[in-house]
Amino acid sequence: MRRFFMAGLFAVTAFFYLNAFAQVGVLAFPEPRAGKEYTILDNPVPTAEPNKIEVTEIFWYGCPHCFHLEPIINKWASNLPEDIHFVRMPALASKLWSIHGQLFVTLDILKAENKLHSAIFESIQTRKNLLLSPDEMANFVAEYGIDKQKFLNTYNSFGVQTVLEKDKKLLDKYGITGVPAVIVNGKYRVEYNDTVLEPQSLLRIVNYLIKKERATLTNHQTSGAEPTN
């Protein structure tokens, strides 16, 4: 009986200690630090919708870390409030990355990116169908109901090349050297490093920066000033 009493007393005591610690923030994650968990860009990059907080995921289909992040960031993105503008941008750091980047931009122009994005990751990462040529890509997307010739015409179009050139300039301004990376409102870069080791940590920092930017945007709207980016 005494053993059960002591166990119960310990449980109650532990509950009160944990509750007290949580209230003063001891158990909370430490506040992310600039230069450690995220990087402040030297020059803010203008966003597409200045009255919203833009979150840009930078990825490559051949990146295993991007593949593991994908289902988690998809779930996160499906529940975003209306003041968040979430976009994806392919990394273009090499010829191979650019080939897959051109695939993504083509599908985006065809309004088929959402339909095939996860399927392309699965094909490259698990089935080892690397989709290295336009014909291989056309055959693949045809399985999902996209006309092969329409895909090829778009893939080789001036419109796709224009988007890729624009993206290259943005990636350079973002300082992208690896993937996955997330840019928050053209001001902050979050990427894997010694302190950010998995998707949940990355998104926790992204959420922190969103909250930070939301406060800034609210202040500007209240004062009548224009957003800084």
MARMIPA-75627 format. One record per atom (N, C-alpha, C): x, y, z; residue number from 1; atom name. Coordinates in steps of 0.02 Angstrom, whole numbers, plus 50000, padded with zeros to 5 digits. Example, Ala and Ser with C-alpha at 12.3 -4.5 7.8 and 13.67 -1.06 7.14 Angstrom:
SITE     u     v     w num atomo
SITE 50660 49716 50390   1     N
SITE 50615 49775 50390   1    CA
SITE 50660 49835 50390   1     C
SITE 50642 49888 50354   2     N
SITE 50684 49947 50357   2    CA
SITE 50645 50002 50394   2     C
END
This chain:
SITE     u     v     w num atomo
SITE 50041 49940 50000   1     N
SITE 50000 50000 50000   1    CA
SITE 50043 50063 50000   1     C
SITE 50096 50061 50041   2     N
SITE 50140 50119 50045   2    CA
SITE 50173 50132 49978   2     C
SITE 50190 50078 49941   3     N
SITE 50222 50086 49876   3    CA
SITE 50175 50121 49827   3     C
SITE 50110 50102 49828   4     N
SITE 50062 50134 49783   4    CA
SITE 50052 50207 49802   4     C
SITE 50052 50220 49868   5     N
SITE 50043 50290 49891   5    CA
SITE 50101 50333 49868   5     C
SITE 50162 50307 49875   6     N
SITE 50221 50346 49856   6    CA
SITE 50222 50358 49780   6     C
SITE 50202 50306 49741   7     N
SITE 50200 50314 49669   7    CA
SITE 50150 50368 49649   7     C
SITE 50092 50367 49682   8     N
SITE 50042 50418 49667   8    CA
SITE 50066 50487 49686   8     C
SITE 50099 50492 49744   9     N
SITE 50125 50557 49766   9    CA
SITE 50177 50583 49717   9     C
SITE 50220 50539 49693  10     N
SITE 50271 50559 49645  10    CA
SITE 50239 50584 49580  10     C
SITE 50187 50549 49557  11     N
SITE 50154 50569 49495  11    CA
SITE 50122 50638 49501  11     C
SITE 50089 50650 49558  12     N
SITE 50057 50715 49568  12    CA
SITE 50109 50770 49572  12     C
SITE 50164 50756 49610  13     N
SITE 50218 50806 49616  13    CA
SITE 50249 50821 49548  13     C
SITE 50261 50769 49509  14     N
SITE 50291 50778 49443  14    CA
SITE 50246 50820 49399  14     C
SITE 50180 50807 49404  15     N
SITE 50132 50846 49363  15    CA
SITE 50137 50920 49378  15     C
SITE 50139 50937 49443  16     N
SITE 50142 51008 49461  16    CA
SITE 50208 51040 49440  16     C
SITE 50263 51004 49446  17     N
SITE 50327 51030 49424  17    CA
SITE 50327 51042 49349  17     C
SITE 50303 50993 49311  18     N
SITE 50302 50999 49239  18    CA
SITE 50258 51057 49217  18     C
SITE 50200 51063 49250  19     N
SITE 50154 51117 49233  19    CA
SITE 50186 51185 49247  19     C
SITE 50221 51190 49303  20     N
SITE 50254 51253 49321  20    CA
SITE 50309 51269 49272  20     C
SITE 50349 51219 49253  21     N
SITE 50403 51230 49206  21    CA
SITE 50376 51252 49138  21     C
SITE 50321 51220 49117  22     N
SITE 50293 51237 49052  22    CA
SITE 50269 51309 49051  22     C
SITE 50241 51332 49107  23     N
SITE 50215 51400 49109  23    CA
SITE 50270 51452 49107  23     C
SITE 50329 51437 49131  24     N
SITE 50384 51485 49128  24    CA
SITE 50428 51474 49067  24     C
SITE 50409 51424 49025  25     N
SITE 50444 51414 48962  25    CA
SITE 50504 51369 48965  25     C
SITE 50515 51334 49022  26     N
SITE 50573 51291 49027  26    CA
SITE 50570 51233 48978  26     C
SITE 50508 51206 48968  27     N
SITE 50501 51149 48924  27    CA
SITE 50489 51170 48851  27     C
SITE 50479 51233 48839  28     N
SITE 50467 51257 48771  28    CA
SITE 50533 51256 48732  28     C
SITE 50527 51253 48666  29     N
SITE 50587 51256 48624  29    CA
SITE 50619 51325 48632  29     C
SITE 50684 51329 48631  30     N
SITE 50717 51394 48634  30    CA
SITE 50701 51435 48572  30     C
SITE 50701 51500 48579  31     N
SITE 50686 51544 48523  31    CA
SITE 50741 51536 48470  31     C
SITE 50721 51525 48406  32     N
SITE 50771 51519 48353  32    CA
SITE 50816 51581 48349  32     C
SITE 50879 51571 48331  33     N
SITE 50928 51625 48329  33    CA
SITE 50951 51639 48258  33     C
SITE 50953 51703 48241  34     N
SITE 50981 51722 48176  34    CA
SITE 51055 51703 48174  34     C
SITE 51076 51674 48118  35     N
SITE 51145 51652 48111  35    CA
SITE 51156 51582 48136  35     C
SITE 51106 51553 48168  36     N
SITE 51110 51484 48192  36    CA
SITE 51056 51442 48158  36     C
SITE 50993 51452 48181  37     N
SITE 50938 51413 48153  37    CA
SITE 50911 51443 48088  37     C
SITE 50924 51506 48076  38     N
SITE 50903 51538 48013  38    CA
SITE 50951 51594 47995  38     C
SITE 50947 51615 47932  39     N
SITE 50991 51667 47907  39    CA
SITE 50950 51727 47884  39     C
SITE 50970 51786 47903  40     N
SITE 50938 51847 47878  40    CA
SITE 50973 51866 47813  40     C
SITE 50934 51872 47759  41     N
SITE 50963 51890 47695  41    CA
SITE 50991 51961 47697  41     C
SITE 51048 51971 47665  42     N
SITE 51079 52037 47665  42    CA
SITE 51033 52090 47634  42     C
SITE 50998 52070 47581  43     N
SITE 50953 52115 47547  43    CA
SITE 50885 52081 47539  43     C
SITE 50832 52107 47571  44     N
SITE 50766 52077 47563  44    CA
SITE 50745 52074 47489  44     C
SITE 50713 52019 47471  45     N
SITE 50691 52008 47402  45    CA
SITE 50616 52022 47398  45     C
SITE 50594 52066 47353  46     N
SITE 50522 52080 47347  46    CA
SITE 50482 52017 47334  46     C
SITE 50423 52013 47363  47     N
SITE 50379 51955 47355  47    CA
SITE 50323 51969 47306  47     C
SITE 50290 51916 47284  48     N
SITE 50237 51923 47234  48    CA
SITE 50175 51958 47262  48     C
SITE 50161 51946 47327  49     N
SITE 50102 51976 47358  49    CA
SITE 50124 52011 47423  49     C
SITE 50140 52075 47419  50     N
SITE 50167 52111 47477  50    CA
SITE 50122 52113 47539  50     C
SITE 50057 52104 47529  51     N
SITE 50011 52105 47586  51    CA
SITE 50001 52036 47618  51     C
SITE 50039 51987 47593  52     N
SITE 50038 51921 47623  52    CA
SITE 50110 51901 47642  52     C
SITE 50116 51848 47681  53     N
SITE 50181 51822 47700  53    CA
SITE 50198 51765 47653  53     C
SITE 50248 51775 47613  54     N
SITE 50266 51725 47563  54    CA
SITE 50315 51674 47592  54     C
SITE 50299 51610 47583  55     N
SITE 50342 51556 47605  55    CA
SITE 50360 51515 47543  55     C
SITE 50425 51512 47527  56     N
SITE 50448 51478 47466  56    CA
SITE 50490 51417 47484  56     C
SITE 50467 51360 47463  57     N
SITE 50505 51298 47472  57    CA
SITE 50551 51288 47412  57     C
SITE 50616 51281 47425  58     N
SITE 50665 51267 47372  58    CA
SITE 50682 51193 47376  58     C
SITE 50678 51158 47320  59     N
SITE 50687 51085 47321  59    CA
SITE 50720 51060 47257  59     C
SITE 50739 50997 47258  60     N
SITE 50760 50960 47198  60    CA
SITE 50730 50890 47203  60     C
SITE 50701 50867 47148  61     N
SITE 50669 50801 47149  61    CA
SITE 50718 50744 47166  61     C
SITE 50782 50754 47152  62     N
SITE 50831 50702 47166  62    CA
SITE 50859 50703 47237  62     C
SITE 50834 50748 47279  63     N
SITE 50860 50756 47347  63    CA
SITE 50822 50713 47397  63     C
SITE 50854 50665 47431  64     N
SITE 50819 50624 47480  64    CA
SITE 50789 50664 47538  64     C
SITE 50825 50715 47561  65     N
SITE 50798 50756 47615  65    CA
SITE 50735 50793 47594  65     C
SITE 50734 50817 47531  66     N
SITE 50673 50850 47505  66    CA
SITE 50616 50800 47502  66     C
SITE 50632 50738 47482  67     N
SITE 50581 50685 47478  67    CA
SITE 50550 50671 47546  67     C
SITE 50592 50668 47598  68     N
SITE 50567 50655 47666  68    CA
SITE 50528 50715 47694  68     C
SITE 50547 50774 47672  69     N
SITE 50511 50834 47694  69    CA
SITE 50443 50840 47662  69     C
SITE 50436 50814 47602  70     N
SITE 50377 50827 47560  70    CA
SITE 50310 50812 47594  70     C
SITE 50298 50751 47621  71     N
SITE 50233 50738 47651  71    CA
SITE 50219 50781 47712  71     C
SITE 50271 50801 47747  72     N
SITE 50263 50842 47807  72    CA
SITE 50246 50913 47789  72     C
SITE 50281 50940 47739  73     N
SITE 50267 51009 47718  73    CA
SITE 50201 51013 47681  73     C
SITE 50181 50959 47647  74     N
SITE 50115 50957 47615  74    CA
SITE 50059 50963 47666  74     C
SITE 50066 50925 47720  75     N
SITE 50016 50927 47773  75    CA
SITE 50015 50997 47805  75     C
SITE 50074 51025 47817  76     N
SITE 50080 51092 47845  76    CA
SITE 50047 51143 47800  76     C
SITE 50060 51138 47735  77     N
SITE 50034 51187 47686  77    CA
SITE 49959 51182 47677  77     C
SITE 49931 51124 47692  78     N
SITE 49858 51115 47681  78    CA
SITE 49817 51151 47734  78     C
SITE 49848 51175 47787  79     N
SITE 49811 51207 47841  79    CA
SITE 49834 51279 47854  79     C
SITE 49861 51311 47803  80     N
SITE 49888 51378 47813  80    CA
SITE 49832 51430 47814  80     C
SITE 49840 51481 47855  81     N
SITE 49790 51536 47855  81    CA
SITE 49794 51577 47791  81     C
SITE 49745 51619 47780  82     N
SITE 49739 51655 47717  82    CA
SITE 49795 51706 47706  82     C
SITE 49829 51726 47759  83     N
SITE 49882 51777 47749  83    CA
SITE 49949 51747 47729  83     C
SITE 49951 51682 47715  84     N
SITE 50012 51649 47693  84    CA
SITE 50007 51632 47619  84     C
SITE 50058 51650 47581  85     N
SITE 50063 51632 47511  85    CA
SITE 50120 51582 47504  85     C
SITE 50102 51518 47495  86     N
SITE 50151 51464 47491  86    CA
SITE 50166 51447 47418  86     C
SITE 50230 51446 47400  87     N
SITE 50250 51430 47332  87    CA
SITE 50309 51382 47334  87     C
SITE 50317 51345 47279  88     N
SITE 50375 51301 47271  88    CA
SITE 50420 51329 47216  88     C
SITE 50484 51318 47224  89     N
SITE 50532 51339 47173  89    CA
SITE 50587 51286 47168  89     C
SITE 50600 51261 47107  90     N
SITE 50653 51211 47100  90    CA
SITE 50722 51242 47104  90     C
SITE 50768 51207 47137  91     N
SITE 50838 51229 47137  91    CA
SITE 50868 51214 47068  91     C
SITE 50914 51256 47046  92     N
SITE 50942 51251 46978  92    CA
SITE 51018 51255 46979  92     C
SITE 51048 51222 47029  93     N
SITE 51119 51231 47041  93    CA
SITE 51164 51191 46994  93     C
SITE 51136 51144 46956  94     N
SITE 51177 51104 46911  94    CA
SITE 51134 51087 46850  94     C
SITE 51166 51055 46801  95     N
SITE 51129 51035 46740  95    CA
SITE 51073 50986 46757  95     C
SITE 51088 50937 46801  96     N
SITE 51037 50888 46819  96    CA
SITE 50980 50921 46858  96     C
SITE 50997 50964 46905  97     N
SITE 50945 50999 46943  97    CA
SITE 50902 51041 46896  97     C
SITE 50934 51072 46846  98     N
SITE 50897 51115 46800  98    CA
SITE 50850 51074 46755  98     C
SITE 50870 51013 46738  99     N
SITE 50826 50969 46698  99    CA
SITE 50762 50955 46737  99     C
SITE 50769 50938 46800 100     N
SITE 50710 50925 46841 100    CA
SITE 50672 50990 46857 100     C
SITE 50709 51045 46863 101     N
SITE 50677 51109 46873 101    CA
SITE 50633 51128 46814 101     C
SITE 50658 51113 46754 102     N
SITE 50619 51127 46694 102    CA
SITE 50556 51084 46692 102     C
SITE 50561 51023 46716 103     N
SITE 50502 50979 46722 103    CA
SITE 50450 51011 46768 103     C
SITE 50472 51034 46826 104     N
SITE 50426 51065 46874 104    CA
SITE 50392 51126 46844 104     C
SITE 50430 51171 46813 105     N
SITE 50402 51233 46785 105    CA
SITE 50353 51216 46729 105     C
SITE 50369 51166 46689 106     N
SITE 50323 51145 46635 106    CA
SITE 50256 51124 46664 106     C
SITE 50258 51083 46715 107     N
SITE 50196 51059 46745 107    CA
SITE 50158 51115 46780 107     C
SITE 50196 51162 46808 108     N
SITE 50164 51219 46841 108    CA
SITE 50126 51261 46789 108     C
SITE 50156 51272 46732 109     N
SITE 50123 51310 46679 109    CA
SITE 50062 51272 46652 109     C
SITE 50067 51206 46651 110     N
SITE 50011 51165 46628 110    CA
SITE 49958 51154 46682 110     C
SITE 49967 51186 46741 111     N
SITE 49921 51178 46798 111    CA
SITE 49916 51106 46821 111     C
SITE 49971 51069 46815 112     N
SITE 49971 50998 46834 112    CA
SITE 50021 50984 46890 112     C
SITE 50053 51036 46916 113     N
SITE 50105 51026 46966 113    CA
SITE 50078 50991 47028 113     C
SITE 50021 51014 47054 114     N
SITE 49994 50984 47115 114    CA
SITE 49976 50910 47105 114     C
SITE 49955 50894 47045 115     N
SITE 49934 50826 47029 115    CA
SITE 49993 50778 47026 115     C
SITE 50051 50802 47002 116     N
SITE 50107 50756 46990 116    CA
SITE 50167 50766 47035 116     C
SITE 50167 50818 47076 117     N
SITE 50227 50834 47115 117    CA
SITE 50250 50775 47158 117     C
SITE 50206 50747 47198 118     N
SITE 50225 50690 47241 118    CA
SITE 50241 50628 47200 118     C
SITE 50206 50619 47144 119     N
SITE 50218 50560 47102 119    CA
SITE 50288 50562 47071 119     C
SITE 50311 50622 47054 120     N
SITE 50379 50629 47026 120    CA
SITE 50431 50612 47079 120     C
SITE 50421 50637 47139 121     N
SITE 50466 50619 47194 121    CA
SITE 50469 50543 47203 121     C
SITE 50411 50511 47204 122     N
SITE 50408 50438 47212 122    CA
SITE 50444 50403 47156 122     C
SITE 50433 50426 47095 123     N
SITE 50464 50394 47037 123    CA
SITE 50540 50396 47042 123     C
SITE 50567 50455 47058 124     N
SITE 50640 50464 47060 124    CA
SITE 50671 50432 47121 124     C
SITE 50638 50439 47179 125     N
SITE 50668 50417 47242 125    CA
SITE 50658 50343 47257 125     C
SITE 50602 50316 47238 126     N
SITE 50588 50246 47257 126    CA
SITE 50590 50198 47198 126     C
SITE 50569 50221 47139 127     N
SITE 50569 50177 47081 127    CA
SITE 50631 50186 47038 127     C
SITE 50672 50237 47055 128     N
SITE 50734 50250 47019 128    CA
SITE 50723 50263 46944 128     C
SITE 50664 50288 46928 129     N
SITE 50650 50312 46861 129    CA
SITE 50668 50386 46862 129     C
SITE 50728 50403 46839 130     N
SITE 50758 50468 46852 130    CA
SITE 50731 50524 46809 130     C
SITE 50694 50508 46756 131     N
SITE 50663 50559 46714 131    CA
SITE 50715 50610 46690 131     C
SITE 50763 50585 46652 132     N
SITE 50819 50627 46632 132    CA
SITE 50811 50657 46562 132     C
SITE 50762 50635 46525 133     N
SITE 50753 50663 46458 133    CA
SITE 50680 50685 46449 133     C
SITE 50668 50733 46404 134     N
SITE 50599 50755 46391 134    CA
SITE 50553 50697 46371 134     C
SITE 50578 50650 46332 135     N
SITE 50536 50593 46311 135    CA
SITE 50516 50550 46371 135     C
SITE 50564 50537 46415 136     N
SITE 50548 50498 46475 136    CA
SITE 50496 50534 46517 136     C
SITE 50504 50600 46523 137     N
SITE 50456 50640 46561 137    CA
SITE 50387 50638 46528 137     C
SITE 50386 50645 46462 138     N
SITE 50322 50645 46426 138    CA
SITE 50285 50579 46434 138     C
SITE 50323 50524 46431 139     N
SITE 50292 50458 46442 139    CA
SITE 50265 50451 46513 139     C
SITE 50302 50479 46560 140     N
SITE 50280 50475 46630 140    CA
SITE 50216 50515 46641 140     C
SITE 50215 50578 46619 141     N
SITE 50157 50620 46633 141    CA
SITE 50095 50596 46594 141     C
SITE 50107 50561 46538 142     N
SITE 50051 50534 46500 142    CA
SITE 50012 50483 46541 142     C
SITE 50046 50449 46588 143     N
SITE 50011 50402 46632 143    CA
SITE 49960 50437 46678 143     C
SITE 49967 50503 46684 144     N
SITE 49922 50542 46726 144    CA
SITE 49876 50586 46685 144     C
SITE 49869 50569 46621 145     N
SITE 49820 50602 46580 145    CA
SITE 49843 50665 46545 145     C
SITE 49907 50679 46544 146     N
SITE 49932 50739 46510 146    CA
SITE 49956 50721 46440 146     C
SITE 49933 50758 46391 147     N
SITE 49951 50745 46322 147    CA
SITE 50027 50752 46312 147     C
SITE 50057 50702 46283 148     N
SITE 50130 50701 46275 148    CA
SITE 50156 50759 46233 148     C
SITE 50123 50771 46177 149     N
SITE 50147 50824 46132 149    CA
SITE 50138 50892 46164 149     C
SITE 50084 50901 46199 150     N
SITE 50073 50965 46234 150    CA
SITE 50126 50976 46287 150     C
SITE 50143 50922 46322 151     N
SITE 50196 50927 46372 151    CA
SITE 50262 50947 46339 151     C
SITE 50281 50913 46285 152     N
SITE 50345 50926 46252 152    CA
SITE 50348 50997 46223 152     C
SITE 50292 51019 46195 153     N
SITE 50291 51087 46167 153    CA
SITE 50301 51138 46223 153     C
SITE 50269 51126 46279 154     N
SITE 50276 51173 46336 154    CA
SITE 50345 51169 46366 154     C
SITE 50372 51109 46373 155     N
SITE 50439 51099 46402 155    CA
SITE 50491 51138 46363 155     C
SITE 50484 51141 46298 156     N
SITE 50533 51175 46255 156    CA
SITE 50513 51247 46238 156     C
SITE 50464 51273 46273 157     N
SITE 50438 51339 46256 157    CA
SITE 50478 51396 46284 157     C
SITE 50469 51454 46254 158     N
SITE 50501 51515 46278 158    CA
SITE 50475 51533 46347 158     C
SITE 50411 51520 46359 159     N
SITE 50381 51535 46424 159    CA
SITE 50416 51500 46482 159     C
SITE 50431 51436 46473 160     N
SITE 50466 51398 46524 160    CA
SITE 50536 51425 46535 160     C
SITE 50571 51441 46481 161     N
SITE 50639 51469 46487 161    CA
SITE 50639 51536 46524 161     C
SITE 50588 51575 46511 162     N
SITE 50582 51640 46545 162    CA
SITE 50574 51631 46620 162     C
SITE 50532 51584 46641 163     N
SITE 50523 51571 46712 163    CA
SITE 50587 51545 46744 163     C
SITE 50622 51501 46709 164     N
SITE 50685 51474 46735 164    CA
SITE 50737 51529 46745 164     C
SITE 50742 51574 46698 165     N
SITE 50790 51629 46705 165    CA
SITE 50772 51674 46764 165     C
SITE 50708 51686 46773 166     N
SITE 50685 51726 46830 166    CA
SITE 50701 51690 46896 166     C
SITE 50689 51625 46897 167     N
SITE 50702 51586 46958 167    CA
SITE 50776 51584 46974 167     C
SITE 50819 51579 46924 168     N
SITE 50891 51579 46936 168    CA
SITE 50914 51643 46971 168     C
SITE 50886 51699 46950 169     N
SITE 50904 51763 46981 169    CA
SITE 50880 51765 47053 169     C
SITE 50819 51739 47066 170     N
SITE 50793 51738 47134 170    CA
SITE 50835 51692 47179 170     C
SITE 50852 51634 47153 171     N
SITE 50892 51586 47192 171    CA
SITE 50959 51616 47211 171     C
SITE 50988 51655 47166 172     N
SITE 51051 51688 47180 172    CA
SITE 51042 51739 47236 172     C
SITE 50988 51776 47233 173     N
SITE 50974 51826 47285 173    CA
SITE 50960 51792 47352 173     C
SITE 50929 51734 47350 174     N
SITE 50915 51697 47412 174    CA
SITE 50978 51666 47442 174     C
SITE 51031 51659 47403 175     N
SITE 51092 51629 47428 175    CA
SITE 51087 51554 47436 175     C
SITE 51049 51522 47392 176     N
SITE 51038 51450 47398 176    CA
SITE 51101 51411 47378 176     C
SITE 51125 51369 47424 177     N
SITE 51183 51326 47410 177    CA
SITE 51166 51253 47418 177     C
SITE 51108 51238 47445 178     N
SITE 51086 51169 47455 178    CA
SITE 51011 51166 47466 178     C
SITE 50985 51106 47466 179     N
SITE 50914 51095 47476 179    CA
SITE 50903 51038 47526 179     C
SITE 50845 51037 47559 180     N
SITE 50790 51085 47554 180    CA
SITE 50807 51151 47589 180     C
SITE 50774 51203 47567 181     N
SITE 50779 51268 47600 181    CA
SITE 50711 51302 47595 181     C
SITE 50697 51345 47642 182     N
SITE 50634 51383 47642 182    CA
SITE 50650 51456 47651 182     C
SITE 50622 51498 47609 183     N
SITE 50629 51570 47614 183    CA
SITE 50565 51599 47642 183     C
SITE 50570 51638 47695 184     N
SITE 50511 51668 47726 184    CA
SITE 50509 51742 47710 184     C
SITE 50460 51760 47671 185     N
SITE 50444 51830 47654 185    CA
SITE 50502 51868 47623 185     C
SITE 50544 51832 47587 186     N
SITE 50600 51865 47553 186    CA
SITE 50653 51892 47599 186     C
SITE 50650 51874 47663 187     N
SITE 50696 51902 47713 187    CA
SITE 50739 51851 47749 187     C
SITE 50713 51790 47757 188     N
SITE 50746 51740 47798 188    CA
SITE 50754 51675 47760 188     C
SITE 50811 51641 47771 189     N
SITE 50823 51576 47741 189    CA
SITE 50830 51524 47796 189     C
SITE 50792 51470 47790 190     N
SITE 50796 51414 47838 190    CA
SITE 50817 51352 47800 190     C
SITE 50868 51318 47826 191     N
SITE 50894 51259 47791 191    CA
SITE 50924 51211 47843 191     C
SITE 50936 51150 47822 192     N
SITE 50966 51102 47867 192    CA
SITE 51038 51123 47883 192     C
SITE 51056 51117 47947 193     N
SITE 51125 51130 47969 193    CA
SITE 51137 51092 48034 193     C
SITE 51187 51111 48072 194     N
SITE 51204 51075 48133 194    CA
SITE 51150 51080 48186 194     C
SITE 51107 51130 48182 195     N
SITE 51054 51139 48232 195    CA
SITE 50984 51125 48205 195     C
SITE 50978 51121 48139 196     N
SITE 50913 51104 48107 196    CA
SITE 50924 51039 48070 196     C
SITE 50899 50984 48099 197     N
SITE 50918 50918 48075 197    CA
SITE 50860 50878 48045 197     C
SITE 50799 50900 48052 198     N
SITE 50742 50861 48026 198    CA
SITE 50683 50907 48009 198     C
SITE 50634 50881 47972 199     N
SITE 50580 50923 47947 199    CA
SITE 50542 50962 48000 199     C
SITE 50528 50929 48057 200     N
SITE 50490 50963 48109 200    CA
SITE 50526 51025 48136 200     C
SITE 50592 51019 48144 201     N
SITE 50631 51077 48167 201    CA
SITE 50630 51133 48116 201     C
SITE 50637 51114 48052 202     N
SITE 50636 51165 48000 202    CA
SITE 50570 51203 48000 202     C
SITE 50514 51166 48004 203     N
SITE 50449 51199 48001 203    CA
SITE 50434 51238 48065 203     C
SITE 50462 51215 48121 204     N
SITE 50453 51254 48183 204    CA
SITE 50485 51322 48176 204     C
SITE 50543 51326 48144 205     N
SITE 50576 51390 48134 205    CA
SITE 50539 51432 48083 205     C
SITE 50513 51399 48031 206     N
SITE 50472 51435 47981 206    CA
SITE 50411 51466 48015 206     C
SITE 50379 51428 48058 207     N
SITE 50320 51454 48094 207    CA
SITE 50339 51514 48138 207     C
SITE 50396 51510 48170 208     N
SITE 50420 51565 48211 208    CA
SITE 50429 51628 48169 208     C
SITE 50460 51621 48110 209     N
SITE 50473 51678 48067 209    CA
SITE 50408 51706 48037 209     C
SITE 50360 51662 48024 210     N
SITE 50295 51685 48000 210    CA
SITE 50262 51728 48054 210     C
SITE 50264 51705 48115 211     N
SITE 50236 51744 48170 211    CA
SITE 50271 51812 48176 211     C
SITE 50336 51812 48168 212     N
SITE 50375 51873 48171 212    CA
SITE 50355 51921 48115 212     C
SITE 50348 51895 48055 213     N
SITE 50328 51936 47998 213    CA
SITE 50255 51960 48003 213     C
SITE 50213 51917 48031 214     N
SITE 50142 51937 48040 214    CA
SITE 50137 51997 48086 214     C
SITE 50176 51998 48138 215     N
SITE 50175 52055 48184 215    CA
SITE 50199 52118 48148 215     C
SITE 50251 52111 48107 216     N
SITE 50277 52169 48069 216    CA
SITE 50225 52194 48020 216     C
SITE 50193 52147 47984 217     N
SITE 50143 52166 47935 217    CA
SITE 50083 52200 47968 217     C
SITE 50062 52174 48026 218     N
SITE 50006 52204 48063 218    CA
SITE 50023 52275 48084 218     C
SITE 50084 52285 48106 219     N
SITE 50105 52352 48127 219    CA
SITE 50104 52401 48069 219     C
SITE 50127 52378 48010 220     N
SITE 50126 52421 47951 220    CA
SITE 50054 52438 47931 220     C
SITE 50010 52388 47934 221     N
SITE 49941 52400 47914 221    CA
SITE 49906 52447 47963 221     C
SITE 49923 52441 48027 222     N
SITE 49893 52484 48078 222    CA
SITE 49916 52556 48069 222     C
SITE 49980 52565 48053 223     N
SITE 50008 52632 48046 223    CA
SITE 49996 52663 47978 223     C
SITE 49973 52620 47930 224     N
SITE 49961 52646 47863 224    CA
SITE 50022 52647 47820 224     C
SITE 50078 52620 47845 225     N
SITE 50140 52618 47806 225    CA
SITE 50140 52561 47756 225     C
SITE 50180 52566 47704 226     N
SITE 50186 52513 47654 226    CA
SITE 50231 52458 47682 226     C
SITE 50216 52393 47666 227     N
SITE 50261 52339 47686 227    CA
SITE 50330 52352 47660 227     C
SITE 50381 52330 47698 228     N
SITE 50451 52343 47680 228    CA
SITE 50474 52305 47619 228     C
SITE 50441 52251 47601 229     N
SITE 50463 52214 47542 229    CA
SITE 50412 52219 47487 229     C
END
